[in-house]
Amino acid sequence: MSEIKLKRLALKNFKGIKNLAVDFEQVTNIYGENKLGKTTVFDGFTWLLFDKDCKDRISKIIDEPLFKLISNPLYFSLNIKWQDGRKVILDIIGDISKEKVINQNPDLNPLLMSILF
């Protein structure tokens, strides 16, 4: 079984925290009054490992795969099948007919006759 050791967690402009580094090399206790950021530190931890906060709120705000598409520039090209990528693009721009493609480039006009007949 693989082992993950989190030695340090650095949060920058994450939720209400501007800049915070938590060292986990030793036993680490996080405690304090309400509204000081304890849950935000935990959210940072769960975001790091699971791409969502501790209350799984991403899915309540936005569709999780869509969130990944708009927040991770590599997600589209590396993490989804080309068929699913095509569906995403067509959902955004609408279906593209052969006629629309040909009409965008006059050099393709000779192809129009072969499509129509």
N, C-alpha and C positions, 0 to 999 in steps of 0.2 A: 504494500500500500504506500502511496506517495505521501509525503509529509510537507506541509506548508508551514513555514515559520515567518511570521510577520515581525520584523525587528523594529520597524519605524513606520509611522503613518504621518504623512505631511498633507495638510489641507490648506489650499490657497483659494480664497474667494469661493468657498463652498458653503452654500446656505448663508448663515449669519457669521461665519468665521472668515476673517480676512487672511490670517496667516497663523498656522499652528502646526507644530511637530510634536508627535507623541512617541516617546521611546519605549518600546516593548521589550528591550533586552533583559530587563529585570521584571519582577512582578509589578504590574501596573494597576493602580486603583484609580478609577475616575469617579469622583463624587463632587457634590456641591449643591448649592441652592437651585431651585427651579429657574429655568430660562438662562442658564449659564453655558449651555452647549453640550451637555452630556449625550443627549440623543443625537445631536448633530455629529459628534465623534463616532458614535455607533453607526449612523447613517453612512458616514464616509467609509467605514470598515465594510459594511454590507454592499455599498456601491462598488467598492474595489473588487470584491469577490463575486458579486451576483448581478451587477448592473442595475440595482434598484435600492431604494432606501428600506429601512427595517420594517416599514408598514406596507410595503409593496404598493406604494401610491402611484408609481409611474403608470400602471395600467388603468388607474382611475382618472388620470389626467389626459393621457394620450395612449394610443395603441402602442404596445411595447416594441414590436418590430418597426413601426413607423418612427418611433423615437430613436431607435438605433440607426435607422437610415439617415435621419437628419442630424444626428449628433456625432456620428463616427464616419469620417470620409472613406474609410476602408471597408465598411460593412457591406456596401452594395457589391463591390467587386470581389470581395474575398469570402463572404459568408452566406450568400444566397445563390441558389441555382439560377442559371440564365433564364429558365422559363418563369421563375418567380420574379426575377428582375424585369423581364419584359412585361409581365402583368402590372407591376408597380408603375412602370413608365406609361403604359397604356391607360391605367387608372388616372394618372395625373393629366396626360395630354389628350386623352380620347383615342379612339381607334384611328389608325392611319390606313387609308385605302391606297391601292396602287395608283389610282388616278390622282390623288393628292400629291404623291411623291413625284409623279411625272410632271404635274402642273408646276411644281417648284423649280424645275430645270428644263428650259426649252429644248436643250439637246436631247432630252429623252422622249420628245413628242413622237418619233417614229414607233416607239414601243406602245403607244396608246392604241394604235390600230390593232396590234396583235392581242391586246388585252380584251378589246371590245368584240373581236370576232374569233 
